[in-house]
C-alpha cells in the first residue's frame, strides 16, 4: 500500500513537472499531453484499486480471526483505504488541472494570429 501511495504522489508531482516544462517550452508543442490524459483516469482508478485491495485484505483477516474485532482495531485499515482513494482522486484532479493548463497553452499557440 505504501508503494501505491508513493507512486500516486510521484505521479502528481510528475504531472506538475510536465506542465511546467510544457508551458516553458516556448513555441514547441510536443510531449507530455498523453501522460496527463492517462493520469486523469488512471490516478483515481489506481487509488480505488489500492483501497479495494486493502479492504479485501482486512475482510480476509477478519474472516480468519473468527470473531468480530472492535472498531478501534479496524480503524487504521479503514483510514488507510480512505487515504489511498483520496490520493487517487488528488492525482486525478491535479492531472485534470494540469491538462487544462497545457490545452490552453496549445490553444493559444495554435490560434495565435
N, C-alpha and C positions, 0 to 999 in steps of 0.2 A: 504494500500500500504506500509505503514511503517513496518507493521508486516512481509510482504513478503520480504522487503529489509533486515530487521533484520535477518530473517531466512536464507536468501541466504548468508549473511556474516557469520553467525554462522555455516552454513554447510561447507563453505570454510575453516574456522578455524578448524572445526571438522575433515575435510579431512587431514589437515596438522598434527593435533594431532594423528590421526590414523596412518598416515605414519611414524611419528617419533617413536611411540610406536612399530609399526611393525618392523621397522629397528633395534631398540634397543632390541628387544625381544630375541635375540640370535638364537639358532637353532630351536626354536618353530615357526611353520609356520601358525598357525591357527588364524582366526579372522581379520576382517577389510576389506577384499578384496571386499565383496559384497556391503558394504557401498560405497566404492569408485566407483565401477562399476555402481551402481544405480545413484550416483550423476553425473557421466559423462553425462548421458542422461537427468536426472531429473532437473539438475540446469538450463540449457538453456530453457527447457520446462516450468518450473515454472516462470522464468523471462519473457518468451514470454506470458504466461497466464496473469501475472500481467500487462504487457504492454497493452495487448489486452483489458483487463478489464478497465484499465484507459482510453484508447482511446474511448471505448464504452460509459463509463460514461460521458466523455467530449462531445461526439456527442449527447447523450441524453440531456445534459444540453443545448447545442446549439439549439437543436430542440425545447426545451421548452421555450427558450427565445423568439424565433420568428424572431429575426434579427441577422445578422452576426456580431459577436463581432470582434473588431480589433485583429490583431495577437499578440500584446503585452499582451493581456488578455489571449490568448490561450497558449502562450509560456511556462508558468510554467507547465502546464499539459503535453505538448509535451516533455518537458525536463524530467519530472518525468517518463513518459512512456519509453523514451530512456534510462534513468538511470536504470530502472528495467530490461530492456532487456540486457543491458551491464553487470549488476551484475549477471544475469543468465549465460551469456557467461563466465564471470570470474570464477564463481563457477564451470562450466563445464571444463574450461581449468585447473584450479587448481586440479580438480579430475583426469583429464587425466594424468597430470604430476605426481601426487602422485601415481596413479595406475601404471605408468611406473616404478617408483622407487620400489614399492612393488613387481611388477612382476620380475624386475631384481634381487631383493634380493632373491626371491623364486627360480629363475633360478640358481643363484649362489649356494644356499643351496642344491638344488636337484642335480645339475650337478657337485658338488664339488667331486674331486677324493678321 
